[in-house]
Amino acid sequence: MHEIDRDDIQGLLRSGYGHHTEACFLLLRIKDREAARAWLAAAPVTSAAMVERPVGTDASIQPEPLPETVLQLALSSAGLRALGIADDVIEGFAEEFVSGMDGDANRARRLGDVGASAPERWQWGAGQRVPHVLVLLYALPGHLDPWRRTIEQQCMAGFDTLACLQTADSLDREPFGFRDGISQPKIDWERQRPARDDAQLAYSNLSCLGEFVLGYPNEYGGYTDRPLLDAQRDTQATLPRAEDAPDQADLGRNGSYLVLRQLQQDVRGFWTFLDGAAGGDTDQRERFAAAMVGRTLQGVPLVAATKASDAAASSADLNAFTYQSDPQGLRCPLGAHIRRANPRNADLPAGTRGIISRLIRTLGFDEEALQQDLVASTRFHRLLRRGRKYGAATLAESLAGPPGAPVGLHFICLGANLARQFEFVQDAWLTGTKFDGLTAESDPQLGTRIPAPDGTPTDGYSIPQPDGSDRRITGLPRFVTVLGGGYFFLPGIRALRYLAAAH
C-alpha cells in the first residue's frame, strides 16, 4: 500500500482553517494564458503537511506554528480549457465537472436552481461569468488584507478578477443563528478500513479516504474515475502514478472536487415567519425553529435532547447519535434539515445481526424494516463541508440590520464523486419532496417551494405528534436563494504544477 503524500494534498482536505478566522475567495478569469500558467506554477499553495502534525506522530512533539496565511486553489473545466489543456484529458474528469453547475436545465432542476435561484439570474457562475480559477485565501486575525493585496497584485498580469467573495467570522454560528460545524465525516487517513464493498450493519462516521480524495479506494472498494495519462505525456514524472494502474500518470490523485455556492439567506424572513406560526410565543417560535433544523440553537440534537442542561453538552456529544431510536420522528421530525443532510443510517434497517434476520431484511420480508428502509445508505453520500458565512457576524446584527442586507453562506463542500455525493444529497434528500416517505415537503430551510408537476403545494412541514395527527406548518416561503455557483477541481499540488506546464 502506497503511503499518503501529505505534501501533495491541499490542506483544505485536512482542515477547515478554523483558526484562520479571516477569509475571502477570489473568482478569476484567465486573460493571458502564459502569465496565468506562470503564476499557477509558482502559486504558494498550502499543503496538508504545512498545517497539521502527521498522523501517528508522538503527541509530545510540538507541532509547527500555524501559518499566518493560507492559499488554496481550484480550477473549473472552463479554466482548464482556457489554460489549453487537451480535450481528451478534460473529458477524463466527471461529467458534472466538465459540463459545469450551470450546464443544463435538468441539473438546475435537480439542484433546486429554479425561479429566483436559476443560473440566468446568478451574479456569477453562468455564461461569461463562469470563473476559471478559484483562489481561497485564509488568514489569522489581522493578516488577510495585505495577503489579499499581495495575491491580487501577483495575478494582475494573467487574470481578471470576476468577484471577491468576502466572509465574516462565523463565531461557530450559521446565519440563521444555529451552532454550526458540528457534524463532519471522519476520513480514514490511515487507510485502516478494508478496501472492499462490505455491507455495514451500523452507522459509522468513518469514511474511506477515496470518498473525498481521488486516487484511493472508496466505499465500494473501487477507484473513482479520473484522468489517467500515458507515461509519455508526463515525461518529467511530475505526476504520481496510479495505484490501480501503475503504468499510468494519475492527474486526479491527491485531488478532489470542490463545490462552491453563494447562498443568500433571508434571516429576517425566517424568524418573522416562525414568529407568526407561533402566534408571537417566543418559546414556541424557538421550538418550531429547532424542529425544522433538528437541533436547538446551541446545537443539541433533538433526538438526544432530554433537558435544558443538554445545552452544555460537549461537541463530541453533539455528534454522537443516530435516528434508530426515533423511527417515527417524534423527537426529531423526519424532514428536519440535519436528518435530511445526514440520515445516519446503515446499509440495512436496524435489527439483530444474525444471518437469518439479515436475510429476511435483505429480501424485504420484514414489514417493520421496510418502513425504515426508505433512505439510501448514508456512507455513500457524505460531504466534507468547508463553507464560510458572509454579512452580519451574529443573528442579532442580521435582525437589526436594514432589510435586504446581504447575509448568507458561501457553501463549500469536497467529495470525489459529484453525482453520488453533492448532487444526490441536494436532489434526493434536500430538495426532494418524498424523502423518507414524506409527501409534498422539501427541506424546511433550503427547499424551493415550487409546486409538484401536478400542482400539489410543497410549502408545508410536518411535525409528528405522539398522540395524534402531525402538526402541520404551511405556507413556508423560500428562505435561501442561490446567487452563484460552480464545480471546481482541487488538484494535488503536483497535478497543479503539471497543468500549469502542460501544452
Beta strands, then each sheet from edge to edge (+ up, - down):
strand 1: 22-30
strand 2: 69-75
strand 3: 133-139
strand 4: 159-166
strand 5: 186-187
strand 6: 206-207
strand 7: 228-230
strand 8: 248-250
strand 9: 256-265
strand 10: 384-385
strand 11: 388-390
strand 12: 408-415
strand 13: 461-465
strand 14: 468-473
strand 15: 480-490
sheet 1: 2+ 3- 1+ 4-
sheet 2: 5+ 6+
sheet 3: 7+ 8-
sheet 4: 10+ 12- 9+ 15-
sheet 5: 10+ 12- 11+
sheet 6: 13+ 14-
end
